[in-house]
Amino acid sequence: MRRLAAFRRGRAGVVIPAALLLMLAAEATAHKLPPSVEAVPGLHHEPIQPLSPPEGLDPDKVRLGERLFLDPRLSRDNDMACGSCHDLGSNGADNLPHPKGRTGAGPALNTLTVFNGGLNHRQFWDGRANSLEEQIDFVVTNPGEFATSWPEIVARLRQDPDYGRAFGRLYPDGITAAAIRDAIATFERSLVTLDSPFDRFLLGDAEAISAEAKEGYRLFKDYGCASCHQGSNVGGNLFMKFGVFGDYFADRGDATQAYQGRFNVTGKDPDRYVFRVPSLRLAVLTAPYLHDGSVKTLEQVIRVMAKYQLGYAIPDRDIHCLVAFLQTLPGKYRGRRLGATGGDAERAAP
């Protein structure tokens, strides 16, 4: 903890993340963990916890929700689906600074991955949706996205006999806006990326990650990154102002209204430039970075975050180790390691 001690001596403001880290670690471990996790000595005191399989999801609703997630008929012109911007075959996002949306005029902020989205305490960068179900409402009615309405969608899907049968088996009122929201949200809650190398390390496999990655995790805690990026989702569970030790937006220039962050939701000045902290579970796969999609590499975004959130310049060697740690966080989706391609894809054991 030498670096954190130096922060205390040189920058009193950094004492807050240190205290916050301890508080959040205690909060994370206050919740009951799965038996496999409970049995691991020492794990309870780590700020990051392993992901666990989602519980209580109806598999038939998951299948129906996936079909809806990939169905372009939810959009006005039948040309856009949830999966158009959230690619389930790669990273659950689109690797663009801003999503294209309709006619190239999509949302003004960088696309967040849909994987592990059910673990976020709020949805969207500004947290304007309290749940996955509410988040779907915003997408449906946004002129830059689906640009439609629930009556239109319901009428369209009721013309499909297969949907009629599927909804009839699962929902007493058949095809309704509430049922569509529920099915899609149920599917999205199933998108948990399990069995990452880092989770295996946390669960006792000392050989699951490299020595560099272990050093990167130590640095991640030592520098205070885990003050905001913690819990099983390595983020996604609190809001934080962007620009604690510097004015990122003044330095960047050309800021748009969307960059006001949570202020756009609450209208309260303290919420200006406050954003939901993103999950880092798939950070190595979801470039470009930040709310504005302006940063192209992990190395660069680490430097930006260190400057504006920690008030510190991190040496290149430490950045290398931090990247090695972040590379251990992606897990598997349907047996394939996310980010793996072609013959190099690591397959899960049968």
Backbone hydrogen bonds in HBPLUS format (Angstrom, degrees):
<---DONOR---> <-ACCEPTOR-->    atom                        ^
c    i                          cat <-CA-CA->   ^        H-A-AA   ^      H-
h    n   atom  resd res      DA  || num        DHA   H-A  angle D-A-AA Bond
n    s   type  num  typ     dist DA aas  dist angle  dist       angle   num
A0005-ALA N   A0001-MET O   2.98 MM   4  6.25 153.3  2.06 152.2 160.0     1
A0006-ALA N   A0002-ARG O   2.94 MM   4  6.25 149.2  2.04 145.4 154.1     2
A0007-PHE N   A0003-ARG O   2.92 MM   4  6.28 146.5  2.03 143.9 153.4     3
A0008-ARG N   A0004-LEU O   3.09 MM   4  6.43 151.2  2.17 143.5 150.2     4
A0009-ARG N   A0005-ALA O   3.11 MM   4  6.47 152.1  2.19 146.1 153.2     5
A0010-GLY N   A0006-ALA O   2.87 MM   4  6.02 165.8  1.89 156.0 160.0     6
A0011-ARG N   A0007-PHE O   2.62 MM   4  5.16 157.7  1.67 144.9 151.9     7
A0014-VAL N   A0011-ARG O   3.00 MM   3  5.83 159.9  2.04 126.5 131.2     8
A0015-VAL N   A0012-ALA O   3.08 MM   3  5.73 165.3  2.10 119.2 124.0     9
A0016-ILE N   A0013-GLY O   3.39 MM   3  6.02 152.0  2.47 110.8 116.0    10
A0019-ALA N   A0015-VAL O   3.04 MM   4  6.37 161.1  2.07 155.3 159.5    11
A0020-LEU N   A0016-ILE O   2.79 MM   4  5.97 159.5  1.83 155.8 162.9    12
A0021-LEU N   A0017-PRO O   2.80 MM   4  5.93 150.9  1.88 146.6 153.3    13
A0022-LEU N   A0018-ALA O   3.31 MM   4  6.66 158.2  2.36 145.3 149.1    14
A0023-MET N   A0019-ALA O   3.01 MM   4  6.30 160.1  2.05 150.4 156.2    15
A0024-LEU N   A0020-LEU O   2.82 MM   4  5.99 167.4  1.83 157.9 160.7    16
A0025-ALA N   A0021-LEU O   2.91 MM   4  6.00 156.8  1.96 148.5 155.2    17
A0026-ALA N   A0022-LEU O   3.03 MM   4  6.19 157.8  2.08 143.9 149.7    18
A0027-GLU N   A0023-MET O   2.90 MM   4  6.19 152.7  1.98 145.0 153.3    19
A0028-ALA N   A0024-LEU O   2.79 MM   4  5.96 159.1  1.83 149.8 155.1    20
A0029-THR N   A0025-ALA O   3.11 MM   4  6.30 151.8  2.19 144.0 150.6    21
A0030-ALA N   A0026-ALA O   3.04 MM   4  6.12 116.1  2.47 135.0 150.6    22
A0030-ALA N   A0027-GLU O   3.15 MM   3  5.07 146.0  2.27  96.1 106.3    23
A0037-VAL N   A0034-PRO O   2.89 MM   3  5.31 132.7  2.12 111.6 124.6    24
A0038-GLU N   A0034-PRO O   2.87 MM   4  6.13 158.5  1.92 155.9 163.2    25
A0039-ALA N   A0035-PRO O   3.19 MM   4  6.29 143.3  2.34 146.1 152.5    26
A0040-VAL N   A0037-VAL O   3.09 MM   3  5.57 167.3  2.11 117.6 121.7    27
A0043-LEU N   A0040-VAL O   3.43 MM   3  5.83 161.4  2.46 123.1 128.1    28
A0045-HIS N   A0042-GLY O   3.38 MM   3  6.04 160.3  2.42 115.7 120.2    29
A0046-GLU N   A0043-LEU O   3.08 MM   3  5.55 170.7  2.09 120.9 122.9    30
A0231-GLY N   A0047-PRO O   2.71 MM 184  5.95 170.5  1.72 157.0 154.1    31
A0061-LYS N   A0058-ASP O   3.02 MM   3  5.28 121.4  2.38 104.3 118.9    32
A0062-VAL N   A0058-ASP O   2.96 MM   4  6.30 151.1  2.04 152.1 161.5    33
A0063-ARG N   A0059-PRO O   3.02 MM   4  6.27 158.4  2.07 144.1 148.5    34
A0064-LEU N   A0060-ASP O   3.00 MM   4  6.21 160.7  2.04 144.0 149.6    35
A0065-GLY N   A0061-LYS O   2.75 MM   4  5.84 158.3  1.80 146.7 153.5    36
A0066-GLU N   A0062-VAL O   2.92 MM   4  6.16 148.3  2.02 146.0 154.2    37
A0067-ARG N   A0063-ARG O   3.12 MM   4  6.40 159.1  2.16 146.3 151.4    38
A0068-LEU N   A0064-LEU O   3.03 MM   4  6.36 158.2  2.08 150.6 156.4    39
A0069-PHE N   A0065-GLY O   2.83 MM   4  5.98 151.9  1.91 144.5 153.0    40
A0070-LEU N   A0066-GLU O   3.13 MM   4  6.36 140.3  2.29 145.8 154.2    41
A0071-ASP N   A0068-LEU O   3.10 MM   3  4.94 162.5  2.14 103.3 108.7    42
A0083-GLY N   A0069-PHE O   3.13 MM  14  6.11 146.2  2.25 153.7 151.8    43
A0074-LEU N   A0071-ASP O   3.42 MM   3  6.35 166.7  2.44 121.2 122.5    44
A0075-SER N   A0072-PRO O   3.01 MM   3  5.72 168.5  2.02 121.0 124.8    45
A0078-ASN N   A0075-SER O   3.24 MM   3  5.18 168.0  2.25 107.8 110.4    46
A0076-ARG N   A0146-PHE O   2.89 MM  70  5.80 161.1  1.93 153.0 154.7    47
A0084-SER N   A0081-ALA O   2.96 MM   3  5.15 158.9  2.00 106.1 113.0    48
A0085-CYS N   A0082-CYS O   3.39 MM   3  6.21 148.4  2.49 119.3 123.2    49
A0086-HIS N   A0082-CYS O   3.18 MM   4  6.20 144.6  2.31 140.0 149.4    50
A0087-ASP N   A0093-ALA O   3.15 MM   6  5.46 172.8  2.16 132.1 132.3    51
A0090-SER N   A0087-ASP O   3.35 MM   3  5.80 165.8  2.37 109.7 113.8    52
A0092-GLY N   A0087-ASP O   2.71 MM   5  4.56 148.4  1.81 152.5 142.0    53
A0114-VAL N   A0092-GLY O   2.99 MM  22  5.01 144.3  2.12 116.8 124.9    54
A0106-GLY N   A0100-LYS O   2.90 MM   6  4.89 108.0  2.43 114.8 116.8    55
A0102-ARG N   A0144-GLY O   2.94 MM  42  5.24 154.0  2.00 129.0 135.9    56
A0105-ALA N   A0102-ARG O   2.85 MM   3  5.57 170.6  1.85 129.3 132.5    57
A0110-ASN N   A0291-HIS O   2.79 MM 181  5.20 166.6  1.80 140.0 144.7    58
A0117-GLY N   A0114-VAL O   3.13 MM   3  5.12 155.1  2.19 124.8 122.1    59
A0116-ASN N   A0191-LEU O   2.65 MM  75  5.65 160.2  1.69 158.5 164.2    60
A0119-LEU N   A0116-ASN O   3.06 MM   3  5.69 163.7  2.09 117.4 122.6    61
A0120-ASN N   A0117-GLY O   3.13 MM   3  5.50 163.6  2.16 111.9 117.0    62
A0121-HIS N   A0236-GLY O   2.89 MM 115  6.38 159.8  1.93 159.8 162.7    63
A0123-GLN N   A0129-ALA O   2.86 MM   6  5.04 164.7  1.88 153.3 154.7    64
A0127-GLY N   A0124-PHE O   3.12 MM   3  5.04 156.1  2.18 100.3 107.7    65
A0276-ARG N   A0125-TRP O   2.71 MM 151  5.20 168.1  1.73 157.2 161.1    66
A0135-GLN N   A0131-SER O   2.95 MM   4  6.17 150.2  2.04 142.9 151.9    67
A0136-ILE N   A0132-LEU O   3.11 MM   4  6.39 146.9  2.23 146.8 153.6    68
A0137-ASP N   A0134-GLU O   3.10 MM   3  5.23 123.5  2.44  98.1 111.9    69
A0139-VAL N   A0135-GLN O   3.30 MM   4  6.67 155.2  2.36 148.2 154.5    70
A0140-VAL N   A0136-ILE O   3.00 MM   4  6.23 164.7  2.03 156.8 160.4    71
A0141-THR N   A0137-ASP O   3.19 MM   4  6.38 163.8  2.22 153.7 156.6    72
A0142-ASN N   A0138-PHE O   3.01 MM   4  5.84 130.3  2.27 141.3 152.5    73
A0146-PHE N   A0139-VAL O   3.24 MM   7  6.13 157.4  2.29 155.7 157.7    74
A0148-THR N   A0140-VAL O   2.95 MM   8  5.79 176.0  1.95 165.4 164.3    75
A0145-GLU N   A0142-ASN O   2.97 MM   3  5.24 161.0  2.01 112.0 118.3    76
A0147-ALA N   A0142-ASN O   2.98 MM   5  5.20 139.7  2.14 142.8 141.9    77
A0153-ILE N   A0149-SER O   3.09 MM   4  6.40 161.8  2.12 151.9 157.0    78
A0154-VAL N   A0150-TRP O   2.85 MM   4  5.95 176.1  1.85 164.5 165.5    79
A0155-ALA N   A0151-PRO O   3.04 MM   4  6.07 163.6  2.06 143.8 148.7    80
A0156-ARG N   A0152-GLU O   3.04 MM   4  6.18 154.1  2.11 144.7 151.9    81
A0157-LEU N   A0153-ILE O   2.93 MM   4  6.18 166.2  1.95 160.0 162.7    82
A0158-ARG N   A0154-VAL O   2.99 MM   4  6.08 146.8  2.11 147.4 156.2    83
A0159-GLN N   A0156-ARG O   3.23 MM   3  5.60 156.1  2.29 106.0 113.2    84
A0160-ASP N   A0157-LEU O   3.00 MM   3  5.40 163.6  2.03 113.4 118.6    85
A0164-GLY N   A0160-ASP O   3.01 MM   4  6.31 157.9  2.06 151.5 158.6    86
A0165-ARG N   A0161-PRO O   2.95 MM   4  6.26 155.6  2.01 152.2 156.5    87
A0166-ALA N   A0162-ASP O   2.98 MM   4  6.20 166.7  2.00 151.5 155.5    88
A0167-PHE N   A0163-TYR O   2.85 MM   4  5.95 177.6  1.85 161.1 161.9    89
A0168-GLY N   A0164-GLY O   2.95 MM   4  5.87 149.6  2.04 136.0 145.6    90
A0169-ARG N   A0165-ARG O   3.07 MM   4  6.29 143.8  2.21 146.1 153.3    91
A0170-LEU N   A0167-PHE O   3.07 MM   3  5.17 128.3  2.35  97.8 111.6    92
A0171-TYR N   A0167-PHE O   2.73 MM   4  5.54 158.5  1.77 164.0 165.6    93
A0174-GLY N   A0171-TYR O   3.00 MM   3  5.17 164.8  2.02 113.8 117.4    94
A0180-ILE N   A0176-THR O   2.97 MM   4  6.23 159.3  2.02 153.3 158.7    95
A0181-ARG N   A0177-ALA O   2.95 MM   4  6.17 167.0  1.97 154.3 157.7    96
A0182-ASP N   A0178-ALA O   2.93 MM   4  6.07 159.0  1.97 144.6 150.9    97
A0183-ALA N   A0179-ALA O   2.95 MM   4  6.13 161.2  1.99 149.7 153.9    98
A0184-ILE N   A0180-ILE O   3.07 MM   4  6.26 172.2  2.07 156.3 158.1    99
A0185-ALA N   A0181-ARG O   2.92 MM   4  6.01 166.3  1.94 152.9 157.5   100
A0186-THR N   A0182-ASP O   2.87 MM   4  5.97 151.2  1.95 144.6 152.8   101
A0187-PHE N   A0183-ALA O   3.03 MM   4  6.30 158.8  2.07 148.3 153.4   102
A0188-GLU N   A0184-ILE O   2.91 MM   4  6.21 161.8  1.94 152.0 157.3   103
A0189-ARG N   A0185-ALA O   2.91 MM   4  6.13 145.8  2.03 144.8 153.6   104
A0190-SER N   A0187-PHE O   2.92 MM   3  5.18 143.5  2.05 104.2 115.7   105
A0191-LEU N   A0188-GLU O   3.16 MM   3  5.35 160.1  2.20 106.3 112.4   106
A0192-VAL N   A0190-SER O   2.86 MM   2  5.69 139.0  2.03 104.7  92.8   107
A0332-LYS N   A0194-LEU O   2.75 MM 138  5.42 156.3  1.81 147.8 154.3   108
A0200-ARG N   A0196-SER O   3.01 MM   4  6.34 158.0  2.06 155.3 161.4   109
A0201-PHE N   A0197-PRO O   2.96 MM   4  6.24 147.1  2.07 142.6 152.0   110
A0198-PHE N   A0328-THR O   3.01 MM 130  5.15 158.0  2.06 145.7 138.6   111
A0202-LEU N   A0198-PHE O   2.88 MM   4  6.23 157.6  1.93 149.8 155.3   112
A0203-LEU N   A0199-ASP O   2.94 MM   4  6.15 141.7  2.09 142.3 153.0   113
A0205-ASP N   A0200-ARG O   2.93 MM   5  5.53 163.0  1.96 150.4 145.6   114
A0204-GLY N   A0201-PHE O   3.05 MM   3  5.32 161.3  2.09 112.2 114.3   115
A0208-ALA N   A0205-ASP O   3.12 MM   3  5.48 167.6  2.14 117.2 119.5   116
A0214-LYS N   A0210-SER O   2.98 MM   4  6.32 154.7  2.05 148.0 155.1   117
A0215-GLU N   A0211-ALA O   2.95 MM   4  6.20 157.2  2.00 146.4 152.5   118
A0216-GLY N   A0212-GLU O   2.80 MM   4  6.04 147.3  1.90 141.3 151.6   119
A0217-TYR N   A0213-ALA O   2.86 MM   4  6.19 148.4  1.96 147.6 155.0   120
A0218-ARG N   A0214-LYS O   3.04 MM   4  6.36 157.2  2.10 146.2 152.3   121
A0219-LEU N   A0215-GLU O   2.90 MM   4  6.19 160.1  1.94 150.8 156.2   122
A0220-PHE N   A0216-GLY O   2.79 MM   4  5.96 148.4  1.89 142.6 152.4   123
A0221-LYS N   A0217-TYR O   3.11 MM   4  6.42 150.9  2.20 147.5 152.8   124
A0222-ASP N   A0218-ARG O   2.80 MM   4  5.96 160.8  1.84 148.6 155.4   125
A0223-TYR N   A0219-LEU O   2.77 MM   4  5.74 171.6  1.77 155.8 155.9   126
A0225-CYS N   A0220-PHE O   2.97 MM   5  5.24 123.1  2.31 154.2 169.5   127
A0224-GLY N   A0221-LYS O   3.14 MM   3  5.17 136.0  2.34  96.9 109.5   128
A0227-SER N   A0224-GLY O   3.00 MM   3  5.35 161.2  2.03 110.5 116.1   129
A0228-CYS N   A0225-CYS O   3.30 MM   3  6.20 151.6  2.39 121.0 124.1   130
A0229-HIS N   A0225-CYS O   3.09 MM   4  6.13 168.9  2.11 149.2 150.8   131
A0235-GLY N   A0230-GLN O   2.91 MM   5  5.18 135.9  2.11 150.4 137.1   132
A0234-VAL N   A0231-GLY O   3.17 MM   3  5.19 162.3  2.21 106.0 111.3   133
A0280-LEU N   A0234-VAL O   3.07 MM  46  5.44 139.2  2.24 120.9 131.5   134
A0236-GLY N   A0277-VAL O   2.77 MM  41  5.14 130.8  2.01 125.0 140.2   135
A0277-VAL N   A0238-LEU O   2.94 MM  39  5.97 172.9  1.94 162.9 164.6   136
A0240-MET N   A0275-PHE O   2.90 MM  35  5.64 156.5  1.95 154.5 160.2   137
A0275-PHE N   A0240-MET O   3.01 MM  35  5.64 166.9  2.03 144.0 140.8   138
A0242-PHE N   A0273-TYR O   2.85 MM  31  5.77 167.9  1.86 162.3 162.9   139
A0244-VAL N   A0308-TYR O   2.81 MM  64  5.79 115.3  2.24 141.5 157.2   140
A0245-PHE N   A0308-TYR O   2.77 MM  63  4.87 172.9  1.78 139.6 141.9   141
A0251-ASP N   A0247-ASP O   3.06 MM   4  6.29 162.7  2.09 153.3 158.5   142
A0252-ARG N   A0248-TYR O   2.75 MM   4  5.92 149.0  1.85 146.5 156.2   143
A0253-GLY N   A0249-PHE O   2.91 MM   4  5.87 167.3  1.93 141.6 145.6   144
A0259-TYR N   A0256-THR O   3.04 MM   3  5.43 141.6  2.19 106.6 117.0   145
A0260-GLN N   A0257-GLN O   3.00 MM   3  5.55 164.9  2.02 118.2 121.8   146
A0261-GLY N   A0258-ALA O   3.33 MM   3  6.18 171.0  2.34 118.9 121.1   147
A0273-TYR N   A0260-GLN O   2.82 MM  13  4.83 157.6  1.87 117.8 123.6   148
A0264-ASN N   A0261-GLY O   3.04 MM   3  5.98 155.3  2.10 126.3 130.4   149
A0262-ARG N   A0274-VAL O   2.72 MM  12  5.33 159.6  1.76 151.4 158.7   150
A0265-VAL N   A0262-ARG O   2.87 MM   3  5.22 151.8  1.95 110.5 119.7   151
A0266-THR N   A0262-ARG O   3.06 MM   4  6.41 162.9  2.09 160.3 164.4   152
A0263-PHE N   A0271-ASP O   3.01 MM   8  4.59 114.2  2.46 124.5 113.1   153
A0267-GLY N   A0263-PHE O   2.73 MM   4  4.86 148.7  1.83 131.3 141.0   154
A0271-ASP N   A0268-LYS O   2.89 MM   3  5.55 152.9  1.96 121.2 129.9   155
A0272-ARG N   A0269-ASP O   2.99 MM   3  5.37 167.0  2.01 119.9 121.9   156
A0274-VAL N   A0271-ASP O   3.15 MM   3  5.13 151.4  2.24 127.1 121.2   157
A0283-ALA N   A0280-LEU O   3.14 MM   3  4.70 173.6  2.15 105.1 105.8   158
A0285-LEU N   A0282-LEU O   2.89 MM   3  5.46 156.3  1.95 119.3 127.2   159
A0286-THR N   A0283-ALA O   3.37 MM   3  5.33 154.0  2.45 101.7 108.5   160
A0289-TYR N   A0295-VAL O   2.69 MM   6  4.99 161.5  1.72 147.3 153.1   161
A0293-GLY N   A0290-LEU O   3.08 MM   3  5.18 161.2  2.11 107.0 113.0   162
A0301-VAL N   A0297-THR O   3.01 MM   4  6.29 160.3  2.05 148.4 154.0   163
A0302-ILE N   A0298-LEU O   2.91 MM   4  6.10 153.4  1.98 155.0 161.6   164
A0303-ARG N   A0299-GLU O   3.23 MM   4  6.52 154.6  2.30 142.3 148.4   165
A0304-VAL N   A0300-GLN O   2.97 MM   4  6.30 156.6  2.03 149.8 156.7   166
A0305-MET N   A0301-VAL O   2.88 MM   4  6.04 168.6  1.90 150.5 153.4   167
A0306-ALA N   A0302-ILE O   2.91 MM   4  6.01 158.2  1.96 145.9 152.4   168
A0307-LYS N   A0303-ARG O   2.99 MM   4  6.14 156.2  2.05 145.6 151.6   169
A0308-TYR N   A0304-VAL O   3.00 MM   4  6.21 174.5  2.00 159.9 160.4   170
A0309-GLN N   A0305-MET O   2.77 MM   4  5.29 152.1  1.85 141.5 149.4   171
A0310-LEU N   A0306-ALA O   3.16 MM   4  4.85 138.6  2.34 110.0 120.9   172
A0311-GLY N   A0306-ALA O   2.83 MM   5  6.04 111.4  2.31 144.4 163.4   173
A0312-TYR N   A0306-ALA O   2.98 MM   6  5.36 172.2  1.99 130.1 132.7   174
A0319-ILE N   A0315-PRO O   3.03 MM   4  6.38 154.6  2.09 151.2 159.3   175
A0320-HIS N   A0316-ASP O   2.92 MM   4  6.20 155.6  1.98 152.8 158.7   176
A0321-CYS N   A0317-ARG O   3.22 MM   4  6.57 152.9  2.30 142.8 149.0   177
A0322-LEU N   A0318-ASP O   2.87 MM   4  6.15 155.6  1.92 150.8 158.2   178
A0323-VAL N   A0319-ILE O   2.92 MM   4  6.16 157.5  1.97 153.8 158.8   179
A0324-ALA N   A0320-HIS O   3.07 MM   4  6.33 153.2  2.15 140.8 148.4   180
A0325-PHE N   A0321-CYS O   2.98 MM   4  6.30 150.2  2.07 147.2 154.7   181
A0326-LEU N   A0322-LEU O   2.98 MM   4  6.30 163.2  2.01 150.0 154.1   182
A0327-GLN N   A0323-VAL O   2.94 MM   4  6.16 143.0  2.08 148.3 158.3   183
A0328-THR N   A0325-PHE O   2.94 MM   3  5.47 159.2  1.98 115.3 122.2   184
A0329-LEU N   A0326-LEU O   3.22 MM   3  5.51 168.3  2.23 112.3 115.7   185
A0338-LEU N   A0331-GLY O   3.05 MM   7  6.23 167.3  2.07 157.0 159.4   186
A0333-TYR N   A0336-ARG O   2.95 MM   3  5.45 160.3  1.99 146.6 145.9   187
A0336-ARG N   A0333-TYR O   3.22 MM   3  5.45 168.7  2.24 111.0 114.2   188
A0348-ALA N   A0335-GLY O   2.77 MM  13  4.70 139.9  1.93 144.5 150.0   189
A0337-ARG N   A0346-GLU O   3.25 MM   9  5.60 159.6  2.29 153.7 159.4   190
A0340-ALA N   A0337-ARG O   3.02 MM   3  5.61 163.1  2.05 136.5 140.3   191
A0344-ASP N   A0341-THR O   3.00 MM   3  5.63 134.9  2.21 147.1 147.5   192
A0345-ALA N   A0342-GLY O   3.22 MM   3  5.72 166.4  2.24 113.9 117.5   193
